[in-house]
Amino acid sequence: MATISDVAKKAKVSVATVSRVLNSSEIVSKEKRELVQKAIHELQYTPTTYSHKQKELGNKAILVICSTVIDPIITGIQDAAEAAGYSVILSYVGSRQKNVASSSILQNDLIDGVIFANLFFFNDELMEISKQFPTVQCGEYFPIPNTFFVATQDENSAFQMVSYLLNSGRKRIGLISLADLDNASHHFADARENGYFRALKAFNISYDQELIQRGDLSNEFGAEAALRFLQLKEPPDAIFSIQDTPAIGCLKALQSSGIKIPEDICVAGFDNTDLSEICTPSLTTVAQPYYEMGKESVRTLLSVINNEISLGRHILLDAELIIRDSTIKMHTADQ
């Protein structure tokens, strides 16, 4: 039995275009409409009863594809979608090998739009989905043509955090960041690294390659990075990690090595995870506006679905520095 994707492929148009033809939308050109109708006839395609029933009932749905489930983001998506009369279908993709596009949800015209929420890898399949459906990226970014993207001001937030450490009198700021991984997202890491470098430049601090450790951002890697920093002839007096998890591993390894925190070395992270508040000492970090990111992703997606906007745009929301016990303001340094 032919699917809507088969029709789109044969007509050489997107699934969204086929859907518009099936729903008698006026925004499809005559040429594309004829191509779709010809493909439907040749393939003897018949929309599923369930799909028709959904449309008859006025049911609308947004598919959220994610590789990391962040509850406030999902809640923000659900609240905004529900307020607009849309249901939300969540698809967790924990591996880049998992097939997404073969899902009957995507094949049978049940989805009005898609949100990629915190996807850390990308492939041709996801690119095809973005061509077929109105799509918004939330949290993480891949270079999709004419993309719509909602995230935190990662670079500015990192700049503010490192500036805070430098203003506290620290001079040698270690950085824990992400190593290059094939087909994985580097956007958040690159942006936060850029904030680190901007702050050093603003304070006339020379860049030192020895003060940068890149890895998989696990707790274990954070501990390894801490031990490598301590082996330096001149160890850092503060460490900024682009995520909380390695920051906490770093913090614990420093303590086990007899380092006093924050007196000897300050430690700061990013993301304001639950563990950042309950570890000892509690971790200075950056709180992202997760709930608002979810809501804004839906608002943007609905604008695309309703043809209110057509040009890609990036929406970056402000974050908040959360100062806790792992840092201490010793004195204000001259900039």
N, C-alpha and C positions, 0 to 999 in steps of 0.2 A: 504494500500500500504506500502510495506516494505521500510525502510529508510536505509541509510548507517550505522547508529548507530545500527540498528537491526542486520545487517550483522556482524558488529564488535562484538556485544555481543554474537551472536550464534557461531562465529568462535573463540571467546575468544582472540581477538586481538584488537589493537587500531583502531580508525577511520582512523588515518594516514596510518596504514598498509593496510587497505582496499583500501584507495585512491591510494596508490602506486601500488597495484595489478591492479586496474582499469586502471592505466596509464602506465602499463607495466614496472614499475621500476625494475631494476636489483638488488636492494639492499635488496629485500625480500627473505627470505629463501624458499627453495622448500616446506618444511613442512607447513609453514604459508600460502604460496600461495595456496596450495591444500586445506587447511582448509577454506580459504576465498572463493575460487571458489565453493567448496561444499556448503557453506552457501548461496552464491548468487543463486545457482541452486535451493536449497531447498526452499528458500524464494521467488524465482522468482523476485529477485530484479532487477530493471532497473533504472539506473541513470537518474535524471530529465533532460528534454530537455534543461532547462536553464543552468544547470551545464555543460552539454556537450558544449553548445553554448559558455559559458564563456571560457572554455578550448580551444575551436577552435579559439576564438578571441585572445587568449593569455592573457586574463584578470586574474589578480592576486589580492588577497585581504588580508588585515590584519584586524582582529577584535580587537578593543580596548574596554575592559570592565572596567568601572570605577565607583566608588561611590563618587568621588570628581573630578570635572572638573577644572583642572588648565590649563588655556589657553596656556601658553608658552610650557608646556609639550605636549599638543595636537598639537600645531603648529610644534614643533620639530619632532614629529612622522609623521605628514603629509608631511613635507618637505623632510624628509629622505625617506619615503615610495614612494612619487611621483618621486623622483630622481631615484629610483630603479625600477620604473614601476609598483608599487603596489597602489591600492586604499585603503582607510581606512574607515572602518565601525565602528561607535561609538555606544556602548551600555551602557546607564547609568543605574546603579543598585543602587537605593537609599535606598533599604531595603533588609535585608537578606532573606526576605520571597519571593522576586521576583524570578521567574523561568527564568533561562538563557538558560539551555541546550536544552529546548524544541523548541527554536527558529529555524525556517526553515533555517536560515543562517547556523547554526551549523549542522543541520540534512542532508543537501543536498550537502555536499562536495563543498561549495563555498569559504571556508576559507583555506588559506595556513598556517596561524599562528595566535597566540593570544597574546596580551599584557594585563596583569592585571595592570592597572594604578591607584595607590592610592586607592586600595581596603582596607577598614578598617574592613571587616569581611570575614569569610571564612566558607565554608561548603563542604559537600561531592560532591555536584554538581560541584563546581569549581575544586575540586580535579580531578574529572572525565574528565573535559575539559582539564586539564593539562596533563592527560595521553593520550588523543586522539590527541592533536595537539602540535606542537612545541610552547612553551610558555615562555615568559619572564615577570618577575615581575618588575614593575617600581615604585619607591618611597616607597612602603611598602613591607614587607616580611612575608611570611608564609612558614613553613618548608615543602615544596614540594620536594619529592625525586629528586636528580640530577637537582636542580633548577638553573635557570639563573636569575640574580638579578642586577638591575641598580639603584643606589640611591646616596645620598649625604653622605659625611663623617660626619655623625651625631655626633658620639662620639667625634671626634677630634674637630669639630666645637664648640660643647658645652664646651669642655675643654678650648679652646681658649677664649671663651666668659667669662667663670667664672674666668679664669686666668687674663683676662683684668680687671675685677672688683676687684680682689684681688690686682693686681698691682696698682690699683687706690687708694689703702689705705683702702678698705673695708675689714672687718674681719668676719662679720656675714652675710652669703649669704643665703637668703631664696630661696626655690625651689618650683615652681608650676608645677606639673606633672599630669600624667594620672592615674586614678583609674583603677583597673582590671575590664574588661568587658568580658563576655562570648563570645567566638568565634571571638573576635575582635583583631586587630593587636596591639601588644605592642612593636614591634621591634624598631620603632623610639623613643618611650618614654624610653625604656630600654637603648638604645644607648646614648641618651642625658643625662639621669640620670648618666650613667657610666662616661660620660665626666665631669659632676659636681663633682662626688666623686673623680675622678682622680685629678682634680684641687685642691680640698681640701687637698688631701694627698700630692701633690707636694709642697704645701705651708705650710705643717704641721699644718693644721687647723683641729681640732677635729670635727667629725660628730655629729650633734645635731638633733635628731628626731623631735624636736619642730619646726625646720626650714623647714619642708617638708609638703606641702599640696597637696593632690591628689584628683582629681575630674574629671568632664566631659570636661574640657578645654573650657567651654563657657565663654562669657564675664561676666555673672553673677557669675560664680564660681570664676573667677579672683578677683571680688570685694569681695566676701566672704572670700577668702584666705587672702586678704589684711587686712581685719578687724580682722581676727584671729591672724595674725602676730602682729598687733598693741596691742593686748591684752596680749602679752607675757611680762614677767617681763623685758626681754631684747630683744626688737624687732630687726629684721635684719636691717643692714644699706645698704643692696642691695638685690634685688630680681631678680632671673632669672626664666623666664617662658619658658617651652619647645615649646610653640607656642605664636604667637603674640596676638591672640584674648583674652585669659585670662590676658595677660600682660597689654593690654589696659584697661580692666576692673579693674585690680589691680591699675593701674596708676590713674584712675579717682576716685576710692574709697579713695586712699591715699590723693589726693588733697582735696576731700570733707571733710576729717578728719583734715585738716589743715597742712598736711605734705608737706614740700617743696621738689620738685623734680628738680634736683638731690641732692640738698644740704643736705637734711636729709636722704633720701633713694634713691638710684639709682634703675632703673628698666630696664631690658633688656628682649627681646623676641627672637623668632626664626621664620623665614620664609619670612620676608620682604614683608608683605602684603601691599596693597595700603594704608590701614588705618594707618599703622605704620609710614608713612611719613607725613601724614596730621593731626594726632592728636597733641595735645598740652600738654606738650612738645613732639616733635617728638621722636619716639622710637628707641633706639639702638637695633639692631637685626642682624640676620644672613640671608644673601641672598643665596638661593640655585640656582644652575645652571640648572633651570628647562628645558630650551630649549635644552641644551646639553644632559640632561637626556633622553628626548624624542628621540632625534636623535640616541643616543647610544643604546637605547632599540631596535630600528629598526635594527641598524647594527648587534647587537647581535642576534636578531631573524632571520635575513636573513642568518647569518652564520650557525645557527641551521638548518634552512630549507634546505640549500644547503649542509648539511652534512660536513661542514668545521670544526665544533666543536661538540663534543658529551658529554664531561664532563661538569657538571654544574660549573658555576663560578659567583663570585660576583664582580661587577665593582662599585667602590665607587669614586665619583668625589668630588673635593675640593669645599668648599663654601667660602663665603667672609663675614667678619665682617663689618657691617655698623654702624659706631659710630655716634650717634645723640645726641639731647639735654637731653635725659632722663638719661644720665650718664655723669660723669665729672671726669677727671683725676686729683685727688687732689695732690697726690705725689706718688712716686714709693716706694712700700713696699719691705722690705727685704724678699727674698724667703727662 
